Amino acid sequence: MSKPLIPAQRRERIVEYMTGNPIARVIDLTQLLNVSEATIRRDLEWLEVHGILERTHGGALLNQRVPQEPEYSLSVQSHPEEKTNIGALAASLVEEGDVIFANSGTTTTEVIRHIRHTGKTVTIVTNNIRAALEAQDSDGDLILLGGTYRAKSNSVMGRFALTTLRQIYADKVFVGVDGISLKYGCTVPTHTEAELVSLMLDRTRGPAIVVADHSKWHRVSNFEVGSIDQFDTLITDEYLDELAREELAARSINMLIAGSVAAIGRI
């Protein structure tokens, strides 16, 4: 009979396992380490306290850090089909005469691109330079926020952008993020983007909508723009894993799945 592992060894094995399986269920870990569920839950609690993972109902998720702001040109190449589908579904929620906030990012660019094709007259307010170009031939008004240009995100930020935002109220806001976590909320890489999105949320009279493909689930970037409960709807794609869907449904998060007729509403 092999010698039982001490707690430090068990935790190391758990992290090793979750490196290849970012989502793990308690029952899988008990079989892997041949210990009780109570023991595994204590180990998961310790690992969560130390910021290594996040416990969920019946299991755990490995934290995936996003320490740096990604290059816009690289983000465009990541899950393009999923982002296109998300943009189309998000645009279908827009109504004639709406005033829309949208922040920077490749997914919000797709939202604005598809709003243009709806033929509806809307006012789009954004710091997203690329999205502004996509909206140039559409009906309605485009308000491009002023500020300091950031080539990395193809957007504008700073005091001038915030000053303009404080003069506008929107009917809906579409927010692209770099990470979504039940524990750490919706996060972005820079404090300037987080400040701008937080103000957009404050000045939106209607629904706040997160648009994010499945790869953003349980990633954690540097600055929180809001807890997941602050948003009315999450629009994602059909590749979001089942455990994630269960966790979101348990929190009564309204979820729309792009590329599928399925939608999970508040319960």
N, C-alpha and C positions, 0 to 999 in steps of 0.2 A: 504493500500500500504506500502510495506517495505521501510525503510529508505535507501537511496542510500549509498553505501559504499564509504568511503574516499579512496584516492589513496593507502595508506599503507595497508588497508584491502583488496583492490582488488589484489594487488601484492601478498599478502600472500595467497589468494585464488588461484591465478594462479600457484604459486609454489606448493601448496598442490595438485592441479589437475594434474600438470605435474610430480609429484612424482610417481603417478600411471599411467600416460600417458606421457612418456618422449618426445613424439612428438605431438605437438598440433597445430591446425590450428586456424587462427584468427577468422574465422566464428564460431568455436566451443566455443571459449572463450567469444565471444559477446553474445551467447545464454546462456552460463553459468552465466554470470554476468549481463546480460540485459543492456549492454551499447553499445555505437557505436564502429565501427571498429577503428575510429581515436583514441578513448580513449584507446582501447586495444593496439594499436600500440605504443602509448606513454608509456604505462606501460611496454611493452616488451622492448622498447628502454632503459628505466631506468634499468630494470633487466639485460640487456645485458651489459650496462656500468659498473654495479657492479659485473660482472662476473658470474652471476647465470645461464644465459642461452645464447643461440646463436640464433639470428633471422635468419629465412630463408624466401624464397619467399612464402608468404601466411601463415606463421606460425612461430614456434620457436622450438628449441631443448633444452632440459635440459642438462646442463653440468654434465657429470659423471666423477668425479676425480678418477685417478688411482695413489694414492700417494706412493705406495710401489711396489718394484719389486716382482712379483709373483714367487713362487717356481716352478722350472721346472717340478717336479713330479705332481704338481697340474694342471699346464697348459696342460700337456699331456692329462688329463682327460676332458678338456673343448672342446666341439665340435669336437671330433676326426674324425667323418665322413666327416664333412665339410672341415677340414684341409687336409684330404686325397685327396678329390676331387680337392682342390685348388693346392695341390702339383702335381697331375697328369696333370692338365691343364698347370701349369707353366712349367713343364718339357717338354711339347710338343713344347714350344717356343724355346728350345735350339737347336742349329745347330752344326753339326760336326765341331770339331776344336775350338769351343768357349772357351774363358776364362771367368769363371763365378765367381762373388763375391756373397757371401751369409753371412748374419750376424747370430747372435744367435736367438734362439726361436724354438718353436715346429712346427710352420708352415714352416719355412725354412728347418727344418729337413725333412719334408715330400717332399719338393721340391727336395732336394738332393737324397732322397731315390728313387724317381721316375726317376730322371736323370740316376741313376744307371741302371734302367730297360730299358732305351731307347736303350742301346747298342752303343750309340754314344761316340766317344772319345773326351772328354772335359777335361779342367783343372779347378778344383774347388778350390777356395781360400776362406777360412772361419775361423772364430774364434769360430765356433760352434762345441764343442767336440762331442756331440751325432751325429751330421750330418757327422762328419769325420768318425765315426765308420760305419755309414750306407754306406759310399762310398768306403769302403776298398776293396771290391771285384770288383769294376767297372774298365772299361778301362780308360785310361787317367791318369792324374796326380792329386794328392791331395796336396795342400799346406795348412798346418795347421799353422795359425799365432801363434807366441810365445806370451808370456806375463804372467800376473798374473791370476791364475785360480780362477774363481768365481763359487763356488759350487751351489749357488742359481739359476744361469742361465745356468749352465753346459757349461761355455764358458771361453775364455781367453781375457784379456783386457790389455790396458796400452801401455807404450812407445815402448816396443819391437814389439807389434802387429802393431803399427802405422809405425814404421821404415820399417818393411817388406812390408807393403801396399804401401809405397811411391816408391817402386821399381817395381810395377806391374801396368799394364793397363788391364782392363777387357772389354769384348764385351757386357756383360749384368750384371746387379746387381739385385738380388732378396732381398728385404728388408722386414723383419717381424717387426711389430710395436705393441705397446700396446694400442695405441689410434690413431684415425683419425678424424679430425675435419676440416671443411672448413675454420674456423677462426684461429684455433691454429695449423693446420698442422698435420704432422705425428710425433708422440711423443713416447719416451721410458722412462723408470724409472731412468736410471743412466746417468750421464754426460760422463762416459767413453764409454758407448755403443753409445751415440749420437755422440761423437767425431769420433769414428771409422766408423760409418755409413756415416757421412758427408764426410769423406775422401774417402770411397768407391764410393760415388756419384761423387766426383770430378775426380776420376781416372777411370771412366767408359766411354768408347767411344760411346757405343750404348745405348739402352733403359734401363731406371731405372724402375723397376717393384715392386710395393707394393703387398705383399701377406698377406691378412688379412680376417678372417671370419667376419660375420655380427655383432658379438658382440663387435667388436672394433670400430664400427661406432659411432661417437660422444662421444667417451671417450677421456679424456685428461690426459696424464701423465706429468712428470716433465720437460723433455728436448726435444726440437724440433730437428728433424734430417733434416727437410725440409718442405716447404709448399707443399700442395697437387699438386700445379701446376708444381713443379719441377719433378714430376714423369710422365712417359709416359703412364703407364698402372696401373690400380688397378685390381687385381684378387681377387674376393670375392665369396660368395656362394649365392644360390638362395633364402636364407631367408633374404637378405637385403631388408628393407622395401621400399615401393614405393616412399615415400617422399624423402628418401635418394637418390634413383636412379634419381629422377627428379632434385635434387640439383646438383648432379654430372654431369648429362647430360647438365644442364644449364651452367656449367663451362667448357664444352667441354672436360671432363675427359674420356679418353678411358677406358672402363670398360668391363671386361670379367667375365661371371658368370659361376663358376664351378658347375657341376652337371646339367647343362642345355645347350642346343645348342644356347641359346640367348647370344648375345653380343651387347653392346652399344658402338658405335665408336664415334670419334670426329665429331662434327657437326659445 
